[in-house]
Amino acid sequence: MSGTAVDGEAKAELTEAVGTPHLLTGDAISEDYAHDEALTLTGRKPAYVAKPATAEEVSALLRIASARGIPVTARGSGSGLSGAARPQENGLLVSFERMNAVLEIDTGNHVAVVQPGVTLAELDEKAAAAGLSYTVYPGELSASVGGNVGTNAGGMRAVKYGVTRNNVLGLEAVLPTGEILRTGGKNAKSSTGYDLTQLIIGSEGTLALATEIIVKLRPRLPHGATVLAPFTDLDVIMRAVPEILSSGLTPHILEYIDTLTMAAIVHAEKLSLGIPGAVRDSAQAYLVVALEEREQGRLDGDVEKLGGLLGELGAMDVYVLDGGSARQLIEAREKAFWTAKAVGADDVIDVVVPRATMPGFLATVRELTAAAGAGALGCGHAGDGNVHLAIFCKDAEKRESLLHGIFAEAMSLGGAISGEHGLGHAKTAHYLALEDPAKIALMRRVKLAFDPSGILNPGVLFDDTTGK
């Protein structure tokens, strides 16, 4: 995991850009900078780690890197799951840990202005003090807002509030040529020119580095309830989801959890959900539905309606969890990746398909997994078709073949390889093999316009080392 030998002239220039304490090389670079949380990739220690404090310092770093052909990788909290924050061994890692301020909570416009290193936990604390909330919760509150922008992160609340791109209004971003630009703003809409904000969101650090982010805030609703419904058949759950969403109820969480995944998270988090043993033994999967309202009476009515509807749709029973149990279950579901990692999963994927195709897709996944002699446990955002699977297959070649089959099936249904984790270094090869070549060619031309030297995150989205 050793980095490439440091170039003295490059080191001097980079040091001048950020200051001596904030440019690391050699043994001063800890192993943590060599990787994110992707399970299938080994770490790579970069030649340089820079910790800028301003957009101007980021600009200086990128001008130097472009002039010298140094590959650049951006890093927020390092909580990504696809290797987009894994640096090149001869490269520069730009860590945004010093750019971690909530610059403004604007209650008049219901927006926050933040730097990219701000964590979701920090933003939530500041927004809560104003009675507001940033509603993107991808499952790891230590994740940075900048990292969320890079991967277009989603999470359980996306069924009601959308993913990152639905909640970001504008950016300050630095191009690899060093130019600093602003896109969008606090205004809620614009029909003026290309939407560069949306182009940069989800680009995984391949087009520009965001140095300031304007996000939407929403009122915090004071009353909530979480309903847990066991089912004897996963396919019945999937058929129930569209009916729930067509009922007029507006859940902010609508998750399925298969029985083995539920057992794992219950054990890992020592949960007590009050479900009788006979029900647990018969259940094949669970539906978790969370509702919120501004008035308790309205919430009570919605919970009653939901309970009756779940019974009609085939639920074995309906449990309204008390506040503590509900909070523990949601937190445990958000930590499902860590549970999967702890029990030895070899990979974790987040395929997304049109919601109505989920029963057929999951049936095909079961067939492919069985044929490979592998295992797959799952949970996911049933409300938006995002299927999270923990894959158990030690043989790397067989595992990659299985994943390719799963991804191909998703794309044949009109879905995508990743709903919110991104492609990173882990999934790019599958994407390039399965995507329309005309789309890839157009993306390469866009990449070239933003990054003529090809320095930003080479090997992510494109398989060549230059990144062009």
Secondary structure by P-SEA (a helix, b strand, c coil): cccccccaaaaaaaaaacccccccccccccccccccccccbbbbbccbbbbbccaaaaaaaaaaaaaabbbbbbbcccccccccccccccbbbbbcccccccccccccccbbbbcccccaaaaaaaaaaaccccccccccccccaaaaaaaccccccccccccccccccccccccccccccccccccccccccccccccccccccccccccbbbbbbbcccccbbbbbbbbccaaaaaaaaaaaaaccccccbbbbbcaaaaaaaaaaacccccccaaaaaaccbbbbbbbbcccaaaaaaaaaaaaaaaaaacccccccccaaaaaaaaaaaaaaaaaaaaacccbbbbbbccccaaaaaaaaaaaaaaaacccccccccccccbbbbbbbbccaaaaaaaaaaaaaaaaaaccccccccccccccaaaaaacccaaaaaaaaaaaaaacccccccccccccccccc
